[in-house]
């Protein structure tokens, strides 16, 4: 690749705006995928598109494999008039505005250009840039599929870190609680069992649950996100079914079952006086990608965290500093596809990306062009360092699970 610094800056800006202009809610990433595949091919990557619709570009050959992952989908724009700048891409000076500029089409463009610059100087190993589907709906499965297929030894998640190095995140599990009662006319509530009222008892009891805590990642909070009773609307009917959804942030070492066990005990105790019955389960995700592939999975995104002296953390941070990027250690407040690579597969994973994560899903989302250029250099520096590193040891179960 012969782009000068200035050329690369403008190419990253233009390509980011092209990606942003191609609207891509989950399940509709096809146009972005076509743009990415074409640009990767132009820059000399070996390009493939898998059955889910993930676009994968590779350079290099044998040796440690570094996977740099960004997702193609974005959340929607509900009111374009609420934006001060065009939500489908606008450059104002050295700032790019639009849905997905920060979350995370800017990072995707930067990774493609940054790694392309290694094509003629990578001495060993392989670097894979992936553009994955449906992360806004379910974190992990698409990137897990890519990581297994390419044999990733290290993973870099491109979600926003303000150019710092993220070494972990809380996970999450979406919990569905159902209460069942017995319907009756609302003028004679004593003849039935009110499932909605029983859910109130459950919600009040769960507020007393003391969440565990991690010294860096924080608390494993439990948040009520929606409640629906049946029948709805209930015209003079005591409801016999009520369903509530809870978001529980998971911490390293926790499993879905270890999270559910105390909740089940509390629900059972809370329902006993009313005579209502209840169940506690994990919600299921079921979505179709733009290729027609189906992703079905429990809505569980495991947590992950690495100490500062872990090789992937220490080496990557040193590489960034050597490249002149004054990165500090940080962590994500939200879930990422790292839940799949680090949390589920045990592949050493870090996060490094442009922009302020607090801008995610907000009006007037933006990213600084300077940050995109810096992060492109950072991806190259991290990849060069990790491809020269020894391959990390993994458990037999983790290694056997990779294709």
Long-range contacts (C-beta under 8 A, 24 or more apart in sequence): 1-43, 1-44, 1-116, 1-117, 1-119, 1-120, 3-113, 3-117, 5-373, 8-113, 8-117, 8-373, 8-376, 9-369, 9-372, 9-373, 11-113, 12-106, 12-109, 12-110, 12-113, 12-369, 12-372, 12-373, 12-376, 13-91, 13-96, 13-369, 13-372, 15-39, 15-109, 15-112, 15-113, 16-89, 16-96, 16-101, 16-105, 16-106, 16-109, 16-110, 16-367, 16-372, 17-89, 17-90, 17-91, 17-96, 17-98, 18-89, 19-72, 19-100, 19-105, 19-108, 19-109, 20-88, 20-89, 20-96, 20-98, 20-99, 20-100, 20-101, 20-105, 21-88, 21-89, 21-98, 23-74, 23-88, 23-99, 24-72, 24-73, 24-74, 24-100, 25-73, 25-74, 25-75, 25-76, 25-136, 26-73, 26-133, 26-134, 26-135, 26-136, 26-137, 26-287, 27-73, 27-133, 27-134, 27-137, 27-287, 27-288, 27-289, 27-290, 28-73, 28-290, 29-53, 29-72, 29-73, 29-133, 29-134, 29-289, 29-290, 30-290, 30-291, 32-72, 32-105, 32-131, 33-72, 33-131, 33-133, 33-290, 36-72, 36-108, 36-112, 36-131, 39-112, 40-112, 40-129, 43-112, 43-113, 43-116, 43-119, 44-116, 44-119, 45-112, 45-116, 45-119, 45-129, 50-145, 50-146, 50-149, 51-291, 51-293, 52-132, 52-133, 52-134, 52-142, 52-145, 52-289, 52-291, 52-293, 52-295, 53-133, 53-289, 53-290, 53-291, 53-293, 54-130, 54-131, 54-132, 54-133, 54-142, 54-143, 54-145, 54-146, 55-130, 55-131, 56-128, 56-129, 56-130, 56-131, 56-146, 56-149, 56-150, 57-112, 57-115, 57-128, 57-129, 57-130, 58-126, 58-127, 58-128, 58-129, 58-150, 59-115, 59-116, 59-118, 59-119, 59-122, 59-126, 59-127, 60-118, 60-122, 60-124, 60-125, 60-126, 60-127, 60-387, 61-126, 62-124, 62-125, 62-126, 63-124, 63-125, 63-126, 63-387, 64-124, 64-125, 64-126, 64-153, 64-154, 64-386, 64-387, 64-388, 64-389, 64-390, 64-391, 65-125, 65-126, 65-127, 65-128, 65-150, 65-151, 65-152, 65-153, 65-154, 65-387, 66-125, 66-126, 66-127, 66-128, 66-152, 66-153, 66-154, 66-155, 66-156, 66-382, 66-383, 66-386, 66-387, 67-128, 67-130, 67-143, 67-146, 67-147, 67-150, 67-152, 67-154, 67-155, 67-156, 67-341, 68-111, 68-115, 68-127, 68-128, 68-129, 68-130, 68-155, 68-156, 68-158, 68-379, 68-383, 69-130, 69-132, 69-143, 69-146, 69-155, 69-156, 69-157, 69-158, 69-337, 69-341, 70-104, 70-105, 70-107, 70-108, 70-111, 70-129, 70-130, 70-131, 70-132, 70-158, 70-159, 71-104, 71-108, 71-131, 71-132, 71-133, 71-134, 71-135, 71-136, 71-142, 71-337, 72-105, 72-108, 72-131, 72-132, 72-133, 73-133, 73-134, 73-135, 73-136, 73-137, 74-99, 74-100, 74-103, 74-105, 74-136, 75-99, 75-103, 75-136, 75-361, 82-363, 83-363, 83-364, 84-363, 84-364, 85-364, 85-366, 87-363, 87-365, 91-369, 94-368, 94-369, 94-370, 95-366, 95-367, 95-368, 95-369, 96-366, 96-367, 96-368, 96-369, 96-372, 97-364, 97-365, 97-366, 98-365, 98-366, 99-365, 100-365, 101-355, 101-365, 101-366, 101-367, 102-160, 102-354, 102-355, 102-356, 102-359, 102-360, 102-365, 102-366, 102-367, 103-159, 103-160, 103-355, 103-359, 103-360, 103-361, 103-365, 104-158, 104-159, 104-160, 104-353, 106-354, 106-355, 106-367, 106-371, 106-372, 107-158, 107-159, 107-160, 107-353, 107-354, 107-355, 107-372, 107-375, 108-158, 109-372, 110-158, 110-354, 110-372, 110-373, 110-375, 110-376, 110-379, 111-158, 111-375, 111-376, 111-379, 113-376, 114-375, 114-376, 114-377, 114-378, 114-379, 114-380, 115-379, 115-380, 115-383, 117-376, 117-380, 118-380, 118-383, 118-384, 122-383, 122-384, 122-387, 123-387, 123-388, 124-387, 124-388, 125-386, 125-387, 125-388, 126-150, 126-387, 127-383, 127-387, 128-152, 132-337, 133-289, 133-290, 134-287, 134-289, 134-295, 135-336, 135-337, 137-285, 137-287, 138-285, 138-287, 138-295, 138-297, 138-299, 138-301, 139-301, 139-335, 139-336, 139-337, 139-339, 139-340, 140-297, 140-301, 140-337, 140-339, 140-340, 140-341, 140-343, 140-344, 141-295, 141-297, 141-340, 142-289, 142-295, 142-337, 142-340, 143-337, 143-340, 143-341, 144-340, 144-341, 144-344, 144-345, 147-340, 147-341, 147-345, 147-347, 147-402, 148-345, 148-401, 148-402, 148-403, 149-403, 151-402, 151-403, 152-341, 152-347, 153-347, 153-348, 153-386, 153-391, 153-392, 154-312, 154-347, 154-348, 154-349, 154-386, 154-389, 154-392, 155-338, 155-341, 155-342, 155-347, 155-348, 155-349, 155-350, 156-316, 156-349, 156-350, 156-351, 156-352, 156-379, 156-382, 156-383, 157-336, 157-337, 157-338, 157-341, 157-349, 157-350, 157-351, 157-352, 157-353, 158-351, 158-352, 158-353, 158-375, 158-379, 159-332, 159-334, 159-336, 159-351, 159-353, 159-357, 160-353, 160-354, 160-355, 160-356, 160-357, 160-359, 160-360, 161-330, 161-332, 161-351, 161-352, 161-353, 161-357, 162-330, 162-354, 162-355, 162-356, 162-357, 162-371, 163-325, 163-327, 163-352, 163-353, 163-354, 163-371, 163-374, 163-375, 163-378, 164-327, 164-328, 164-329, 164-330, 164-352, 165-313, 165-316, 165-317, 165-320, 165-327, 165-328, 165-329, 165-330, 165-350, 165-351, 165-352, 166-330, 166-331, 166-332, 166-350, 166-351, 166-352, 167-305, 167-306, 167-307, 167-308, 167-310, 167-313, 167-329, 167-330, 167-331, 167-350, 167-351, 168-216, 168-217, 168-252, 168-303, 168-304, 168-305, 168-306, 168-331, 168-332, 168-342, 169-217, 169-303, 169-304, 169-305, 169-331, 169-332, 169-333, 169-334, 169-335, 169-336, 169-338, 169-339, 169-351, 170-214, 170-217, 170-218, 170-220, 170-249, 170-250, 170-251, 170-303, 170-332, 170-333, 170-335, 171-249, 171-250, 171-251, 171-254, 171-300, 171-301, 171-302, 171-303, 171-304, 171-335, 171-339, 171-343, 172-247, 172-248, 172-249, 172-250, 172-299, 172-300, 172-301, 172-335, 173-248, 173-250, 173-256, 173-259, 173-260, 173-282, 173-299, 173-300, 173-301, 174-245, 174-246, 174-247, 174-248, 174-282, 174-283, 174-299, 174-300, 175-245, 175-246, 175-247, 175-248, 175-259, 175-260, 175-263, 175-280, 175-281, 175-282, 175-283, 176-243, 176-244, 176-245, 176-280, 176-281, 176-282, 176-283, 177-202, 177-243, 177-244, 177-245, 177-246, 177-263, 177-267, 177-278, 177-279, 177-280, 178-241, 178-242, 178-243, 178-278, 178-279, 178-281, 179-241, 179-242, 179-244, 179-271, 179-276, 179-277, 179-278, 180-240, 180-241, 180-276, 180-277, 180-278, 181-238, 181-239, 181-240, 181-241, 181-242, 181-274, 181-275, 181-276, 182-238, 182-240, 183-237, 183-238, 183-239, 183-240, 184-237, 184-238, 185-236, 185-237, 185-238, 186-234, 186-236, 186-237, 186-238, 187-236, 189-238, 192-238, 192-240, 193-238, 193-240, 193-274, 193-275, 193-276, 194-238, 194-239, 194-274, 194-276, 195-229, 195-230, 195-239, 195-240, 195-241, 195-242, 195-276, 196-229, 196-239, 196-242, 197-274, 198-242, 198-270, 198-271, 198-274, 198-276, 198-278, 199-227, 199-229, 199-242, 199-244, 201-270, 201-271, 201-273, 201-274, 202-244, 202-266, 202-267, 202-270, 202-271, 202-278, 203-227, 203-244, 204-270, 205-266, 205-267, 205-269, 205-270, 206-246, 206-263, 206-266, 206-267, 206-270, 208-266, 209-262, 209-263, 209-266, 211-249, 212-251, 212-254, 213-251, 214-251, 214-252, 214-303, 214-305, 216-305, 216-331, 217-251, 217-252, 217-303, 217-305, 217-331, 219-249, 220-248, 220-249, 220-250, 220-251, 220-254, 220-259, 221-248, 221-249, 222-246, 222-247, 222-248, 222-249, 222-263, 223-247, 223-248, 223-249, 245-283, 250-300, 250-301, 250-302, 250-303, 251-303, 252-303, 252-304, 252-305, 253-303, 254-303, 256-282, 256-298, 256-300, 301-335, 301-339, 301-340, 301-343, 302-339, 302-342, 302-343, 302-344, 303-339, 303-343, 304-338, 304-339, 304-342, 304-343, 304-349, 305-331, 306-342, 306-348, 306-349, 306-350, 310-348, 311-348, 311-389, 311-392, 312-348, 312-349, 312-350, 312-386, 312-392, 313-350, 315-385, 315-386, 315-389, 316-350, 316-352, 316-382, 316-385, 316-386, 318-385, 319-381, 319-382, 319-384, 319-385, 320-352, 320-378, 320-381, 320-382, 322-381, 323-377, 323-378, 323-380, 323-381, 325-374, 325-377, 325-378, 325-381, 327-352, 327-378, 332-357, 333-357, 334-360, 345-398, 345-401, 345-402, 346-394, 346-395, 346-398, 347-392, 347-394, 347-398, 348-392, 350-382, 352-378, 352-379, 352-382
